[in-house]
Amino acid sequence: MTFHELIHQRESIRSYDARPVETEKLHRILQAGRLAPSACNRQPWTLYLVSKPENLQRLHQCYSGTWMYDAPHILVVAGQRDAAWTRKADGYNSLETDLAIAMDHMILAATAEDVGTCWIANFDPEKLKQSGLFKSEEIVFAFTPLGYPAKEAGRGNQKIRNDLSEMVVYL
């Protein structure tokens, strides 16, 4: 599969088969996050692979959507602002950008492994902190279920995207 075929195949999956993803596939997905670029190569992230049922239950408490409960794993991307690069000119901190790149790499790697994902940022940060799963100084940026799409989830749905002419300015 070419890279362009891969990005066309990637979609948000909201229905999962409960069977666990093989360790080798999980390792390759996590490796994609490890290899992601970051500003000044600071790599300000921690990648959490949550698979224990009691810890999955704790994560479920911070998100209202029950559709992800069947996913056997949740991948959480977190980081520390003071570990990320900061631009001196205006104080811009690259943490969110770096974490987004790592998450995107892992989501694309999961797609290449036929593992479903759905980027989730709509969670309750306070409930997430109360879960006790993460370091208090870390910012949880996003998470995604990891699992095989349920048969009804389907693959290959037509993506609705704006036309390039609506978003590209050639200068």
N, C-alpha and C positions, 0 to 999 in steps of 0.2 A: 504494500500500500504506500502510495506517495504521501508526502506531507500534506498536499492539497486535498487529497482524498480523505486523509485523517481529519482535517479541520471541518470538512463537509459532513463527516460521519458523526462528529461529536454532538451530543444533545443532552439536555437536562432530563434525567431519568427520575420519575417519581413513583416507581413501583418496582420492588426488588424481590428476588428469590432469596430465601433465607440461607442458602448454602454458602459456606465461607469461601473466600477467594484464596487460591493456592499461595503458599508462602513465597514461592519464586516470583509470582506476579506482583505480590505486594512489595517485595524487595525492589523490583524493577521500577515500580511506580515511585517509591520513596527515593530511589537513586536519581530519578529525574528531578525531584525537588532539590536534592543535594547538589546537583550539577547546575542548577539555575544561576544565572548571573545576578549580582547584587552590586549596589554602588560601592566602589572601592573594595570590592570582594569581602565586605564585612560579614556577609552571611548571618544576619541578625535573627535568624529563625530557630524555632524548635518545631519539629514535625511530630505530632502525636498520632499514633495509630491506636485507636480505641477499639478493642474487640471483646473484652470481658463483658458478659451480660450485665453485671452490676454497674459497670462504668458507662456502658451504653445507656442504661436506664437513667443515670445521673445526667447525662448529656441531653436526653430526651426532655428533661424538665425545663430546659432553657429555650425550647423551640415548640411552638404550638402545632406545627404540622405533624400529624400522626403517620403520614404516608411513608416516612423514612424508617419507621420502627422495625421493619423486616430486614433492613440492610444489616449484614453481619459485621460491618466495620464502619467507623466514622474516622475520617482523616481531618485533623485539626491543625491549622497553621497559626502559630503564635510567635511573638517576638518582643524584644525589649528596645524601646526607643533609644536608650543611651548606647545601645550596641550598633545602631544604624548610623550611616554617614549623614552629616549635616552640612549643608552649604553655608559657608561663612557670609556670603553677600546678603542673604535675607533670612537665614535660619531655617530654610526648608529642610525637613527631615525625611529621608528616603524610606522609612520603615514600611509604610503601606505599599509603596511601589515595589519594594523588594519582596514582600510577602505575596503580593499579587502575582508577580512573575513566578515564584516558586509554586504557588497553587496552580497556576495555569499550566506549567510544565507537567505537574503530576496529573492534572485532569486529562491532558492530551495523552500522557503515557497510559493512563487507565483506559482511555478509548482504544488505544492500540492493542491493549490486552483484552478487549471486549468486556471491560468492567465498566459499569455505569456509575455516573457521578451527577451531582447537582449542587452547584456552588450556593452556599447558604451564608448570608450575612445578616439576615433578619432574625436575630436571636436576642435574648435578654442577657446583656453582659453581667448584670448583677447576679442573676441566677447561675450564670456560668461560673462566676467567681465563687459562689457558695457551693458549687459542686466539689470543690477541694481537689480537683484533678490537675490544676495548673499552678505555676508559680505566681505569687501575688504581684510581682513586678512585671509580669508578661501581659501583653495586649493580645487577646485572641482576635485575629483578623477575620477569619472565615473558617467554615468547615464544609465537608462534603461527605455524604454517605458513599461507601464503596461496596459494590455488590453487583451480582449478575442481574440484569434487567429481568423482571417477571415477564412471562409470555405476553401478557396484555399491555406491557409498556411499549412494545414495538420498537423498531429501529427504523431509521430512514425517514422520519417525519420531515416534511418540507419546512425549512427554516424561512421565517418571514424577516427579511432584512431590507433596510433602505437601500436604494440604488446608489452606486458609487458617485453618480453625478450630484447626489444630495449631500454628500459628505466630504468630497475631495475638492480641494482648491489647488489648481496647478499654478505655480508662480514662476 
